[in-house]
Amino acid sequence: MDLSSLAVILQAALSPNPDERKAAEQGLNQFQYAPQHLVRLLQIIVDNNVDMGVRQVASIHFKNFIAKNWSPLDDTQQKISQSDKDVVRDHILVFVTQVPPLLRVQLGECLKTVIHSDYPEQWPHLLDWVKHNLQDQQVHGALYVLRILSRKYEFKSDEERVPVYRVVDETFPHLLNIFNRLVQIVNPSLEVADLIKLICKIFWSSIYLEIPKLLFDQNIFNAWMMLFLNILERPVPSEGQPVDPDLRKSWGWWKVKKWTVHILNRLYTRFGDLKLQNPENRAFAQMFQKHYAGKILECHLNLLNVIRVGGYLPDRVINLILQYLSNSISRNSMYTLLQPRLDVLLFEIVFPLMCFNDNDQKLWDEDPHEYVRKGYDIIEDLYSPRTASMDFVSELVRKRGKENLQKFIQFIVEIFRRYDEVSAEHKPYRQKDGALLAIGALCDKLKQTEPYKSELERMLVQHVFPEFSSPVGHLRAKAAWVAGQYAHINFSDQNNFRRALQCVVSRMQDSELPVRVDSVFALRSFIEACKDLNEIRPILPQLLDEFFKLMNEVENEDLVFTLETIVDKFGEEMAPYALGLCQNLAAAFWRCMNTAEADEEADDPGALAAVGCLRAISTILESVSRLPHLFVQIEPTLLPIMRRMLTTDGQEVFEEVLEIVSYMTFFSPTISLDMWSLWPLMMEALADWAIDFFPNILVPLDNYISRGTAHFLTCKEPDYQQSLWNMISSIMSDKNMEDNDIVPAPKLIEVVFQNCRGQVDHWLEPYLRITVERLRHTEKAYLKCLFMQVVRRGCYKINICMNE
């Protein structure tokens, strides 16, 4: 197909007419393996005279084709000619930085695929191209490629990192020269920031797991460190900074600052700790501690001082700096440097970061669901100055408590005192919020340390309980959270425990969503701590009702785990609520799955909450396991989940679904025909992609055969005996299958022989034949024993048959 014809088909792929789009896609698929198809696509992608929409379609098709076919798992399936590969490799290096950013993303992914597949064996000249272009006008392109190349080895083990050491040796001298020139530019542009950021990323990937030997040379390492410290110390350009906070934190010069802090933290925590180093690296650690760790600390403190006087630092930078300071607390030399500025740091920088702020209030008012999500998302903790501040205070009182715990608690007590003494309109609500957060963060230390340990109950009564009625929503939420942190202390007056529990329960009906959510999580702690469940029984229906309402509002795995705690604690007493619980959890599961599919994020909270819903369902089924009639009632609610999630759609929750199938097939009075309809789905999954789950699938298959023996033996549509044979024989005859993968197979044969005596004699010979055949090639002793058991039982049956 010539270029013009290909462009016409790509244009048709943008048509609003679905028939035209489908015809275009079929045309692309028809010609995708034709010689030079990839080359022509690349020509269209880089042609500035072609419509941008057409170029984008071409880039996506190009990327998808290369991802699938450049390095197929089966070498016999090569579908790209060597000449086409050569042309792509020769030209993509130049084109990747020349095309607009919209297309660069696609070509960058292609380049990543090719480099990961071909370097160094099939692309030995790539490094020469990079070195050459680092010395002429293609610096940006060379850095872009070098970033991908270095990232290939970022997480590789020692023996796999050998190629990156050559990359470092041959490119770092050029990088250092470029870095040095860029740093000396007066009034640098944003393009300079992009180049420095690329150099930082290359350095990061190259040193992430091991320091290359080149950097053991103190002169070379010092040259790099002087440049990093230069970047760290000097203010970012004021001109051009975006006003919008979301754009500002992603601005090029702040990205440079972030990556610089990232690198220095990594050097300090992984390579600057003498205790963690082997003898070879100990000298490097000593050198780093002596010459650089203190300088970095000083720079970090100066940077943080900017926010003390109202200046700006991105959240991620603050978080990383506080991580560095937290890691410095336990080291005497570093703590000595920190001490003179510690009070200012603790009381004028760290504590204010712990307090409720304008951004919190804006999010609370405008998007309470997002406020809740951020508050319980561990990924957010990596970017949160508040979380890093809590960690810093916790580490300070844990490692240097003798000098710091008393003065910090006195500071908190003074905030409580000022808060109590002033009128409502003048109360420092946000400072009280920060003080409560600090008390909650230090709970482990305070529970173990006198005189604070003896004062905790009084503190809760005097400073926490009143805030359950606060006119300020975030204080009501914080009161619930703090109460949950201290639910397990030994209350001298059980009335105070009851009062705390009642306060938490009352706030489950709060008008503000974050308060309701924090109250539910606090309730989990109180239920765990509760020695007399009679205190909770009267309000159990109300609690469950509030849970169901919240589950309709937020997708949060912690919410589901709290419900699990209730179910687990009350056991069979949950029987009257079992059906309703499963129905609500099933509904929540489908909502979470829809959210996860829409977001297409592997760590999406909706996906985590979906897993939590299934685990909670399993907990409910286990709690009512002695009441078989309930399983009949629950089955119609769970069947749609089991049917859908036993296919490829359910790969992320397959283990949890199999556990539910196991419960349903074991505890139900009988196995219904609807439940039998799941058997073929498990067989298809095993044959296709689910071999890693074979031990999990073994459990329900055992239940089907042992508890539904008659149906297993008599049904012919489908023929369960035949499908079982097909699956077991396929797995056991597969020479590529590891011994560990097929352990469940002989166990299943044993299940058949034990439960179907005298009714499966025609299967004895074939099962024995494949067992003996596989036994000859088996190395694992445990698997050999399983095979021998099958052979003994089978031969015993044959002898009986012969004697009869």
N, C-alpha and C positions, 0 to 999 in steps of 0.2 A: 504494500500500500504506500503510495507517495505521500508527501507532506500535506498537500492541499486536501487530499481525500481524508487523511487522518484528522486534519483540523475541522473538516465538516462534521465528522462523527463526534468529535469532542464538543463541538458547538451544539449538536443535537442532544448531547447528554445534559445540557443546561435547559432544555425545553420544558415549559410548564405542562406540556402534554405528556402524560405518563406513558402512552404508547410509543411516542418518539424517544423518550428517555430509555425505555426498555429495549427498543431496537438498537439504540446507540451502544448500550451496555453489552448487548449480544454481539454487536460488531467488534467492539474492543476485545471481548473475550475470544472471538473467532480468530483475530489476527495477532493476539498478544505474543504468540510463540514464533511468529514469522521473523526471519532474519532482519536485523537492523530496526526492529520495532522500537526497542528501547532507545536506540540512537535518535530516531526520528522524534520520539517523545521529548528527549532532551533538547533537541533543536527547537521544538515549539516552546518549551519552558523558557528558554533564554532569548527568544525572539521578541524584541520590544515592539514590533509592528503587529503582533498578534494580540487579540482581545485578552484582557487580564483574566476574565472568567475562564476562557479556554485554556490559558496557561495554568491556571490553578487546577482545573480538572486534570490536565496532563500531568501535573506534579503529583497529585494524589494517586493517580493510576500508576505512575512511575514508582512512587514510594511503595505502594502495596505490592506491586509485582516483584520488586527487588527484595522486599522483606520475605516474600513467600518462596522465591525461586533462586535467589543468588547463591545460597548455600543450603540446598535441600538435605534433609537428614539421610536420605538414601542417595548415594553418589551415582547410582544408575539412573536417577531421575533428572539429570542435568538438562535444563530447558533453555539455557542462555548460552549462545556460542561463545567460544573463547575470544573471537575477534570483537564481538559486541562488548564483552567484559573489558577488553583492553581499551576500546574507545571510551567507554563510560569512565574508567579509572583515569584515563589521560585528561579528560575534559572537565569532570565534575569538580576537581580541585580548584580550577579557575572560576568556574561558573558559580560555585556555592556562595561566594561573597559578592558577586556582581548583581545577582537577582534581587528584587525587592524582598523585604523581610517576610511577607506573606508566603513567598515561594522558598525562601531560604530555610524556613522551618522544615519543609518537606525534603529538600535536597540534603539538609543536614542529617535527617534521619537516614536517608539513603547512604550517605557517606559513612555514618556510624555503622550501618549494617555491613558495608563493604570492608571497612577497616577491621572490624571485629572478626570478619571471616578470613580476610586475605593477608593481613599483616602479621608477621613479616614474610611468610613463606611465598605467597603468590604476588606480593607487592613489595619487593625488597627495595625498590627505588623511591618509595614514599618518603623515607627519612631524608634522602638527598634533596628531594623537591622542597621539603620543609626548610632545610638548612639554607638552600639557595635563596628561597623567597624571604627568609628572615633578614637577608642582607640587601634586598632591593625594594621596589615599590609595592610588592605584594605582602607586606608585613601583616596586615589584618587577616588575609586569607591563610597565611602560614600559621598564625596564632590560632585561628579558628580550627584548623586541621590538627594542630598540635594538642589543642585542648581535647578533642575527641580521642586522639591517639593515647594521651596520658590517662584519660579516664578509663580506657579499656583495662588498664592494669591497677586501678585504684584499690580494688578489694582482692586482688590476686594474692595467693600464698607465695612464699619465698621462691620456690622453684619456678613458678609461673611468672615471676616479676623480672626475670633476667632481661627480656627485651627492653623494658622501660629504663633499665640502668644505662644501656647504650644510648637511648633517646636523651636521657639527662646529660650524659657526658658530652654529647655532640651538639646539643641545642642550648643548654643552660648558659654557656658563655655568651652566645648571641642574645639570649633573653635578658641577661644582666645588662648588657650594653644598651639594649632597647629601653629597658626599664629606667636606667640611669638617665638617658636622654629625655624620656617622657617626664620624669620627675622635675627636671630642670627647666621645663617650658614655663615661661611667664604667661599668666592669664590663659591657662590651658582650656581647650574646648571640651565639649561633652564627648567628642570622638576620642580624645586622649583618655578620658575616664574608661571608655569601653575597652581600649587596648590594655590599660593597666589591669582592669578587671579580668581580662582573658589571661594575662600573665599570672595573676594571683590564683586563678582556678587551675592553671597548669601546675603551678608550684604545689597547691593543695593536693591534687591527685597524685603527684609524684612522691610526696612525703607522707601520705595518709597512713600507711602501715609501717613503712621503714624509711629511715633517712638514707638516701643514696650516698655512696662512698665519696662522691665528689664534694658533698657538703661537709664532710668531716675535715676538710681543709679549712682551718680557722679563718684564713684571709678571705676565701671565697664566701664562706658562711657569713662573715662579718659584713661583707659588701651587700649581701642580700638583706641582712638585718637592719643595716643603716637606712636602706630604702624603705623597708616596712615601717620602721620607727618614724621616718620622715613623713610618710603618709598618715601615720597614726597621730602625730603631733600637730600637723598643720590644719587649720580650719578648712572645711570644704568651701569652694567658691560660693559667695552669696548670690551672685548674679545667675538668674535662670532657674532658681529653685521653685518648683511648683508650690502653689498655695494649698491645693487639695492634699490632705494628709495621706490618702492612699497612693497618690502619684508621687508625693514627696519621698516616702520611704523607699520607693522603687527608682528614684532618680540616680543616675549613673554614679555621681560622686559619693552618695551615701552607700551605694552598693560596693564601691571600692573600699570605703571605710569598714563596712561589714566583713568583707572577705579578708581584709588585713587582720582584723581582730580574731576572726575565725582561725586563721593560720597561726597566729601567735599563741592562741589558746591551745591549739593542737600540739604545737611544739612543746609547750609548757607541761601539759597534762600527760602526754604520751612519752615524750622523749627527755623531759627535764626532771623527771622524778628518779632519783638514784635507786630507790627500792625496786623499781620496775625493770631496771635495765640489766642486760647480760653484760659480762665483762667488756665486750667489744664496744658497747655503747655507753659505758659508764663515764668514760672520759668526756664524751660529748655532753652528757647530762651535767657533769661538773662545770664544764665550760659555759653551758647555757645558764645554769644557776648563778654562776659568778658574774657574768658579764651582761646578761640580758633580762633575767626574770624581774629584777628590781626596777630596771628602766621601764619595762612594760607596765608594771604596777603603777609607777608614777604617772605614766601617760594615761592609764585607765582612770586613775583618780581625777586627773585634770579634766578628762572628757566628761566624767559624771558631774563634775562641778558646774558644767554648762547648764544642766537641767535645774540645779539648785538656784541659779539666778534667772530662771525663766527661759533658757535657751532650748533648742530642739536637738534631740537624739532619737533615731528610730528605735522602736521597741526591741527589735532583734539585737541591735548593738548594745543597748542597756542590758538585755538578758545575758549576752555573751560576756560583757565586762563583769557583771556580778558573779557569773560562773567562775571567772578567773580569780576574783577576790575570795570567793568561797573556798577554792582550792588552795589559796595562800594561807588560810587561817592556821592550818595544822603545821606549817613549816616555820620554825623559829625565826630564821633570818628574814622571811617575808613578813611575818607578823610584827616583828620589830619595826619594819618600815611602815607598816600599816597603822600601828598604834597612835602616833601623833595626830593622825587625821581621822581616827576611828569614830570619835563622838560626833563630829560633823557628818561623816558618812552615815552613821547609824540613825541619828535623830533628824537630820536635815535633808537627807537624800533617800535612804532606804525606807524609813517609816512613811514619808509622804507618798512613796510609790505604792505602799500597801493600802492607802486610803482610797475610798470611793472617789471618783473624779468626774469631770464633765463628760468625757467620752462614755464612761459607764452609764451615766444618767441618760445620755442621748440614746444609747442602745436600749436601755431599760424601757424608755418611753416609746421608742419607734419600732423596735423589733425584739420583744421579750423572748421569742423563741430562739433567736440568734444569741441573745444574752445567756440563755440557759445552755445552749450548745457549746458556746465558748468556755463557759464555766466548768464544763465536765469533759472537755476534749483534751486528751493528753498531747495531741499535736500542738494545740494552742499553747501549752505550757512551755514549749521550746521558744516561743516568741514573746512570752508574757513577762514584762518587768516585775509584775506583782508576784508571780510564782518564783522568780529568781530572788526577789527580795525576801520572801518567806524562807527560801532555802538558805540564804545568807544568814539570816537571824538564827535559824535552827542550827546551822553549823557553828556559828559563833558561840552559842550557849552550850553546845555539846562539847566543843573542843576547848573553849576558853571561858567556861561558865563562871569560874571563880572570880574573874575580873569583870565580867560583863552581865551576868544574869540579874544580879540584884539591881544594878543601875537601870537596866532596861525595864524590869518590872516596876521600879519606882516611877519611871517615865510613863508607863501605861496607867499606873494607879493615879498619877497626877491628871492624866486626861480624863479618867473616870470621875475624879473629884470635880474638876472644872465643869464637866458635862452636867453633873448632878446639881451644881450650885447655881447655874444660870437659868433664866426663864426659857420657855419653849422656843421663842422666836430667835434666841441667841445661842441655842445649844450647838456645839460643834459636831453635827451629825456625822460628817464624813470622817472626822478624826476618831470618833467613837467606833465607827465601822472598822477603821484600820486597827484600832486597839483590840477589838474583838477578834479580828482576823489573826492578830499576833498571838493572842491567848490561845486560840484554837490551833495555830501552827505549832505552838510550844507544848501541846498537851502531853506528849510522851515524857518530856523533861520535867514538867511541873508535877505530873502524877508520881514521880519517883523522888522528888527533891523536897526536903523540909527547909523552911517552914511553909512553903507554898502548898505542898500536898495537903496539909491540914486545913488550908483556907479555901480550897477549890469549891466546896459546897456553898460556903458563904458567898464566894464570888459569883457563883451562878445565880443565887437568890437575889443578891443585891444589884448586880450589873447586867445580867443576861435576861432573866425572867421578865423584868419590866419592859424590855424591848419587843417582846411578842405583841405588845399593844401600841408600839410606836406609830406615830402618824407617817413615818418615813418607811416606805416599802423595803428598801435595801437593808435597813436595820432589823426589820422583822425577819427577813431571810437570813441575815447573819446570826441572829439569835438562835434560829432553828439549827443552823449549821454548827454553832459552838456547842449547843446543848447536845447534839449528836456526838460530837467529839468526846464529851465527858459523860456519856450515858453509862459507861462501865465503872465509874468510880464507886466506892463504897459509901453510899449515902447514910449518914448517921440518923437522919430522920427520913423514913420511907415516904412521908408525906411530900417531901421535896421531890423525890423521884416521881411520885404520882403527879405532882403539879407540873413537872417538866414534861411528862408524857402527855398530860392534858393540853398543855400549851402547844406542843407539837401537833397534836391531833386537831386542835382548833384552827391552826393555820393551814391545814390541808384544804380549807374552804376559803382561803384568802382571795381577795379580788385580784391580786397580782400573781401572774403565772410563776415567776421565779421563786416567790415565797412558797407557793404550793409545792413546787418541785423540791426545794431545799427541805421542806418539812417532811416530805415522803422519805427522803434519804436519811434524815435524822431518825425517823420512825424505825428504820431498819436497825439502827444501833440500839434503840430502846427495846425492840423485840428480842434482839440477841441477848441483851443484858437482863431482860425481865425474868425473875425467878418464879413469879406467880402469874401464869397466863390468864388467871381469872380476871385480872385487871384489864385485860384487852378483849376478852371474849364478848362482853356486852356491846363493844363498838366495832366488832369485826365486820358486820355487814356494811357499816358506814365506811370503814377503811377501804374495803374492796370496791365500794361504789366510787370513792374518790380516786382510787387507782385507775378504774376503767375510764373515768373522765379524763384523767391526765394522759393516759395512753392514747386517747383520741387526739390529744393536742401536741404531744412531743414524742419523738422517736429517740429513746435513750436507753442504752443497754443497762445502765445502773438502775433505772426505774424498774426494769424487768427483774433484775437480780434482787431488788428489795422485795418484790412480790414473791420471788422464789424463797426468800428467807421466811416470809409469813407462812407459806405453804409447808415448808420443811419443818417449821416449829410446831405447827398445829396438826400435822399428819392427817390421820383419818377424819379428824374433825372438819376437814375441808370438804368432805364428801357432799354436803348439801350445795356447795358452791362450785363443785368440780366442772359441771357442764358449762355454767356461766363463765367460769375462768377460762376454759379452753376456747369457748366461742369468742371471748374478748381478745384473748391472745392470738387466735387465728386471724381475727380481723386486723389486729395490730401488725401481725407478721406480713400480711399482704400489703398493708400501707408502707411498711418499712422496705419491702422488696421493690415496690414501685418507686420509692424514693431513691433507692440504691441504683436501680436500672436507669433512672433519669440522670443521676449525677455521674454514673460510670466511674466512680472512684473506689479503689480497692479498700481504702481505709475509711470509707464513708460511714458516719454514725448510724445511718439507716441500715446498712448491711450488718453492723455489729449488733444493733438492736434486734434485727431479724433473727440472728443466731440466738440471742438471749431469749426471744419469745419461744423458740423451739426447746431450749433447755428448760425453761419454766414449765412448758407443757409436759416434758418428761418427768420433772419433779412432781407435778400433779398426778400423773399416771402412776408413779411409784407410790405416792402417798395413799392412793385408793386401790392399791393392788389386791387387797383382800375383799374387794367389792366388785365382782365380775360384771354385775348387771350395769354398772356405770359405763363400762367400756362399750357396751352396745349403744348407749345413748350418745357417747362422745364420738363414736366412729364416723358418722356422716359429716361432722365438723372437720375432722382431720383428714378424711380421704382426699379432698382436692389438693391439700398441701402435699400429701405423700405421693399422689399420682404425678403432680407437676415437678416436684423436687427430686424424684428418682430418675429424672432425665438429665440431659446436659445443662438444663436451666438451673439445676440445684447443686452444681458442683461445689459451691462455696458452703453449702449447708448439708452436704450429703451425709456426713457422719451423724449429725443431730437427727436427721430424718430417719436414718436407719435405726437409731435408738428408739424412736417412737414406734416404728414398724415392729421392732422386737417386743416392746411392751404390749402392743395391740395383739400380736399373734400369740403371746404367752399367757396373758391374763384374761382375755376375753373367754366367755363360756365356750364358744366354738369359733373357728375361723370362717368368716362369711365368704361368700363368693366374691363380693366386692374386694375384700382383702386379698383373695387369691389372684385378683387381676393385677396385683403389684409384682407377682413372681416374674412375669416376662420382662418387666421394666428393669428389674435387678439383673436378670440374665443379659439383657442388651447392654446395660452399663458395664458389666464385667467384661463382656466381649469387646467393648469399644474403648473405654477410658478408665474404668474404675478398679483396675486390678489392685491398686494400693489399698482399697477398701475391702478386699476379699475377707479379711478376718471379721470385719463388721457385718458383712453380708452373710457370713456363715451363721450368725445367731438367728436371724429370722428364717433362713432356709431350714435350719435345724427344727425350729418351731413348726414350720409348715409340714415337714415330713413326720415329725414325732406326734404332733397334736392333730394333724389333719390327714392321717395315714390313708384312710379309705379314699378320700378325694384324690390324693396324690397317686394312688394305685389305679383308680378306675377312670379318671377323666382322660379323655383323648383329644379334646379340643379346648385348650391346648394339651399336648401330651407332655406332662411334667416330667415323667421318667426320661423321655427322650431328650428334652431340653437340658435336664441335669447331666445326662451322659454327654451331650454335645459340648457343654461348657467344661466339664471335668476333663474329658479326653483332649479337648483343644489346649487347655492350660498345661496338662501333664505331658503332652507330646511336644510342647514348644521348647526347643533346645535353648532358646534365648532367655527363657524364664528362669530367674534365680531360684535357688532352693527355698529361700525365705518366703518368696511370693506364693508358693504352691502349698504351703503347710495346711491351709484349710481344706484342700482337695481330699486327701486321705481321710480327714475327719468326717467329711460329708459322706464318703463311701461307707464309713463305719456307721453313720447314722442310718443310712439306707439298710445295711445288713442287719442292724439291731432291731429296727422298727418294722421291717417288712419280711420277717422270716417266712420262708416257704412261699412267698408271693413274688419274689424277684429272682428266682433261680436262673432265668434266662439271661440275667445281667451278670451273673457270677463270673463267667469266663471272660467277657470283654473287660470288666473292671480289674480282674486279676492280671490280665495280659498287660494293660497299660501300667498297672502298679509295678509289676516285675520289670517291665522295660525301663521305667523311670528309676527304679531302685538301682539298676546297673550304673546309672550316671549320677547318683546322689552322693554328695560329700558330707552333708550335715548329719551328725549322729542322731539328732532328735528326729529329723525327717525319716531317716532309715528305720528308726523304731516304729514310727507311725505306719510306714509301708509294711513292715513285718507283721504288725497287728492285723492289717487288712488281709495280708496273705494267709495268716494263721486262721482267721475267722472264715475266710472264703474257702480254704481247703477243708476246714472242719465241716462246713456246710456241704461241700461236694462229697465228702466221705459218707455223711448221713444219707444223702440222696442215693449214693451207690449202694449202700447197705439196704436201703428200703427197696 
